[in-house]
């Protein structure tokens, strides 16, 4: 009798567990169905928006094609051509003078010195540098590096002044440098 009661209790617990499991599974399937339905509706909305955007785009293209396209005159083409040539000359001059000079100075520049102005006159081979140093030793290190470098024949300190940045005193200085003829 006791064995039969244990079996009945076990059978009852098993059927309740299976029932709960089936209820949970049905809720999960309902949840998935609702999520899929929402996704399908969102997708339909997105497709509708894309169709509207495509229609507007086609209308815009049709309006543009109805307008007469401007054909440039010979004078406008000549002006544009001269501007392109000037731009190309400027880019070539930058590539041939300033960029190599900046690369050279980058190797000589201490971490405490920051360039603010760099001017390079190719014909006279003169370089003007205005820089700011955190301290006097940074400035003197930079001057020493420039004087030692064979790319520069003379280095002249033209101006030196104490300036304040965010209540911190720094040294602003201007250098005039002559390039060596061999560079």
N, C-alpha and C positions, 0 to 999 in steps of 0.2 A: 504494500500500500504506500509506504514511504517513497519507494522508487517511482511509483506512478505519479505522486504529487510533485516530486522533483522534476520529472519529465514534463508535467503539465506547466509548472512554473517556467521552466526553460523554454518550452514551446511558446508560451504567452509573451515572454520577454523577446524572443526571436521575432515573432510576428509584429510586435510593437516597433521593434528596431527597423524591420523591413518597411513597415508602414511609414515611419518617420523618414526613412531614407527615400521612399517613393515620393512623399510630399515635398521634401527638399529638392529632389530631382525635378519634379514638375515646376516648382518655383524657379529653379535655375533655367529651365527651358523657356518658361514664360519671359524671364528677364532677358535672355538672349534674343528672343523673338522681338521684344520691344526695342532693344538696342539696335537690332538690324533694321527694324521699321524706321526708327529715327534716322539711322545712317542713310537709308534709301531716300527718305524725304529730303535730307540735307543735300544729297547728291543731285536729286531732281531740281532743287532750288539753285544749286551751283550751275547746273546745265542750263537752266532758264536764264540766269544772269549772263552766262557766256554767250548764249544766243542773242540776247539783247545787246551786249557789247559788240558782238560781231556785226550785227545789223547797223549799229551806230557807226562803226568803223567803215563799213561799206558805203554808207551814206556820205561820210566825210571824204572818202576817196573819190566818190562820184562828184562831189562839189569841187574838189581840187582839180580833177581832170577837166571840168567845165571851164575853169579859169585859164587864161592865156599864160603860158610860161614865159618869163622874162628872158630875153636873149641879150647877153652883154654886148656892148658896142666895142669897137676896136680900141677906143680911148680907155674904157674901163678895163679891158684886158691888159693894155699896156701898163696902166697904173698898178694893177694886181701883180703883173710880172715884175715890175721894179720893186714892189714891196717884198715879194718873195726873194728876190736877189739880195736886198738889204738884210733881210732876216738870215739868209744863208751866210752872208759875210759876217754878221754879228756872231752867229753860232760858231763859225770857223775861227774867228778871232778869240772867242772865249776858250775854245778847245786848245788853240795853239799857245795862248799866253796865260790866262788866269788859272785854268785848271791844273796845269803842271806846277805853276807857282804855288797854288794852294796845297798841293800834295807835298811839295818840298817844305813849305812852312809848317805843315802839320807834324812832320818829323822833328822839327826844331823847337816847336812850341811847348813850353812847360805846361803842366796841368793848371797852374795858378794864373796863367795869362790867357785872355780871351780877346780875339780880334773883333774890332767894331767897324773898321774901315780898311779896305784893301783896294788901292788904285794902282794900275800898271800902265805906264806909257811905253808902248812897244818901240817907238822911234828913238826916244832918248834913253831907253832902258832904265828908267827911273821907277821906283816903287815907293808908294807912300803907304805907311801902316799906322793906324791909330788902334791902340789896344788898351785894355784895362788889366791890371795885375792886382792880385790880392795883397801883395807886399813888394817891397823894394827888391828883395832877393829874386823873386820871379822875373822882374823886369831885367835885372842885371844878368841873370842866367840866359834869358832870351837874347839880349844884346851880345853876350859872349858867344853863344851858338852861331848867331848870324855872322859875327866877325871871323870866326874860325872856318866857316863854310866857304869853299872855293867858288861857289856860284855868285857870290857878292863881293864886289871890289871895295866898296866903302859903305859904312853904316854910320849915320849921323842921328843923334838924339836931338830933335828940334824943339820939343816941348815936353814938360812933365808937370803934372798938377795932381793935387790930392782932391778926390771927389768922394761924395757919400752916396751909397746905395743902401737903402733900408737901414739907415743909421749905422752903416759899417763903412769905415774909411778904406778906400781903394786908391790905387795910383793909375791915373790915365796918362799915357805918353804917346808921342807921335815920332815916328822914325822916317827918315829919308834914306833910301837905300839905292845904290847904283849896282846894276847887275854887271858881272864880269863879261867881257866881250865874247868869251868862249861859249856862254850858255845860249 
